[in-house]
Structure formats: structure tokens, C-alpha cells
Amino acid sequence: MTIHAVWVINKAGGLVFSRSYSDTLPALPLNTILILAGTLHGVHAITSRLTPGAGSGGMEAFEAEGWGGRVFLTSTGTKFVVLHSIPHTGLEELLKRIYEIYADAVMKNPFHTAEMPINSSLFESRLQGLIAGVNT
Amino acid sequence: MAQSLAYMGGGSGSAGGGTPSSSSRFSLPTSPPTSSTPSSASFYSHSTNPSTSTVSAPLPKRDGSRIVSAGPSSLQQTLFPSSSHQAPTSILDRPLNRTKGAEVSLGAFAFLFAEIVSYSQSRVDSVTDLEKRLSTLGYEAGQRILSLVLLRNTQQAGGKDPKREHRLIPILQFVHTQVYRYCFGKPADGLERSVEGEDEYMLTLNQPPLTQHISIPKDLSQLSCEAFTAGIVEGVLDGLDVPARVTAHTVGTDQYPQRTVILIKLDQKVMDREEALGK
């Protein structure tokens, strides 16, 4: 399994963090990734409105040929998105680990402003270490 | 005491329209319900519905009032616990020498510390001022930690032979071992004398727990939030009459990118005294 990229989307739909971990993804300018992340946020909102019954679900995964994405919505509205190659294992565990790193390195950092882009070298290095252990 | 409180509670309850509590006090002493039931029934029937259900309505209502009557007494027990009832002890009531269960969760402290730093940062103009502010906070903590650690040591020794170091090296070892262990659960990773001067000592901590989640932005690269720890050290040293200027510096290595050095620059007075005391 390869993790192609990790995105963090804030509760307003803005992209606050994106990092690519493989060279198979087309190199997109940051503005394009911002638009794509906003669109994903919108699609997630649509799917959560379409959920039958009273469940507050939404899109959790999407797949295409050879690759897919997994969305993890936290209870505060922050979304973690992982783009991955198709035979995959342990994605939920991975997303929980990413959430944990986010809670430690971002939320406990006094120099981070909530809902703003993440500029934490600690977050990046810990995430790098985690993804490097998963990517083969 | 409890009775007067119950009376006050009943009075305020009836004033607020809570008739069940007053009627329950009526019904408790009178166990044969022959005389009291009609009066309470008529009272209720006037207030709710005068027409039909005067016979069937009072019975469930009396049952309800009995349940309510059990309520206030148990509520009083929780609000005003008697001596037999165990109450949660606050940090001020806890014995000073008991350390078990007194630890603070690191996650909670990390959030508190992050808030302290951002609060302080919004009130200063420069990195130096921010470090000074954090150091002042640490100094206050250090003074209290010194008293507490010394007291606990004396109590553990059974109250006899209270010990307080007066020579420089034992004092630094006391900070390195006991104070650090009190604060962070383990002794500091190193204590060494600076090669630059006789009066400079360095305490190192490879992975400082306080600032392990903090990443300093580039425009504040000189800042080390361990200034708080430096303040603690300064407070302890000052309490032992070893005035010093204590600063914190992040000196990362490949293995420990957050390794922090607490630099202690001793006052000339201390050096003079050490020389006078001799070996």
C-alpha cells in the first residue's frame, strides 16, 4: 500500500494542510488542491444530507481505478483525507494515528491558530515518520 | 442544622409553587390517611380540574408526592455531606506528604501550558520579554516546589535530621535529581560544568516533557519555552541562597531534536562564598 497524500480540511471546508508522499500523483499547484479539497468538503456535505435515517454519516471512502481515498470526520468537524493505492489495509488505524499526531503536535502548540493553515515542523516530521512506516 | 436546612428548603419550595414538599411533610407524620387524604384531595382538585376525577386523581398524586419527599433528603446529603459521608478531598485538604495519585495528566498540562504561552505572547513585544514572563511564572513555582520537596524529605526521614544543602555541588545535584524528579518524573539527563567559565553549569533534558508538542515558528527561532523550567530552577536556587541567572536554550541533536540546556550562570557572591568555605 502506498499513501499518496494527506489532507487536513477544517470545518469551514478550507484546506489547512496538504502533503504529498509519492511521486505518482500529478504535481498540482496549491490553488488547485485548495479547490479540490473544497469540492470534497461540499461532496461530503451533500452525502451526509442524503444519508437515510437519522445517522449523521457522510462519504467515508471513494475509489477509482488503482487508487482511492478515505475520509475521517472528527467530532469537531475537521476532516482528514488520505489518498492511497488500492489494495489497502489498516487505513482506519492510520487515520486515527494521524488524528492523534494532529491533537498532539497542532492543538497543543501555542503558536497555532485554530482553523488556520498548519505551520508546525513537528507535525510534518511526525507525519512523515508515520507515513514512511506505512509506504512500501 | 440539618433540620433547619430542611425547613428552609420546604419554605422556599412552597413559595415557588412546590406544594408536594409541604404536603409531604404533612403526610409523613400522619400514617393513617383517613383525615388527611380528603383535604389534600380537595386542594388538588381545586387547582387542577374540579369536575370529574376527584376520586381517582389524588391517589397517584400522593404517590408522586411521596417520591418527591424522598428527593430533598438525599439531595441534602449530597449537598451537605455529614461527617460519615465521604467527600472528595480537594488539593488543599490532601496531606502534603502523599504523592500517590497527585500526578497531573500530561495532556491536560500541555493544553494549560500552551494557553499560558499564547496568553503571555499576546502581552509582550519581543522574544526576550516572553521568555522573561515565562521565567517569572516558573520562579514562583520553583519557590513553592523547594519548600514542598524539602518538607517531604524531612517527613520521609521521620522528622529528624532535617537536611538542607549549603554547598554548591550538592545543591546542583539536588536540583538535577530531586527537583527534576518532582517536576518531570525523572532526573535530568545531564549536569555538567561549562567549559567557558567556572561559574556556569548546564542541566540538560533530552526530551523536555513540557514543550514536547511545541514547535517554534521561524520568526521566533530564538525562543525556548523551557524558559519556564529555567524559572523553576532559578526559584529553587534563589530559595537556597544561590542567586543565579538561569536561561534555557534549545540545542537539538540528531537523536534528540528538542534537547534543551538549562544554563545556570552563578552570581559572583556564590563563587566567593564557595572559595571561602574551601574544600
Chai-1 contact restraints between the chains, C-beta under 6 A:
chainA,res_idxA,chainB,res_idxB,connection_type,confidence,min_distance_angstrom,max_distance_angstrom,comment,restraint_id
A,D104,B,H213,contact,1.0,0.0,6.0,A-B,restraint_1
A,A105,B,H213,contact,1.0,0.0,6.0,A-B,restraint_2
A,K108,B,A110,contact,1.0,0.0,6.0,A-B,restraint_3
A,K108,B,A114,contact,1.0,0.0,6.0,A-B,restraint_4
A,K108,B,H213,contact,1.0,0.0,6.0,A-B,restraint_5
A,N109,B,H213,contact,1.0,0.0,6.0,A-B,restraint_6
A,N109,B,I214,contact,1.0,0.0,6.0,A-B,restraint_7
A,N109,B,S215,contact,1.0,0.0,6.0,A-B,restraint_8
A,P110,B,A114,contact,1.0,0.0,6.0,A-B,restraint_9
A,P110,B,V117,contact,1.0,0.0,6.0,A-B,restraint_10
A,P110,B,S118,contact,1.0,0.0,6.0,A-B,restraint_11
A,F111,B,P217,contact,1.0,0.0,6.0,A-B,restraint_12
A,S120,B,S215,contact,1.0,0.0,6.0,A-B,restraint_13
A,S121,B,S215,contact,1.0,0.0,6.0,A-B,restraint_14
A,L122,B,S215,contact,1.0,0.0,6.0,A-B,restraint_15
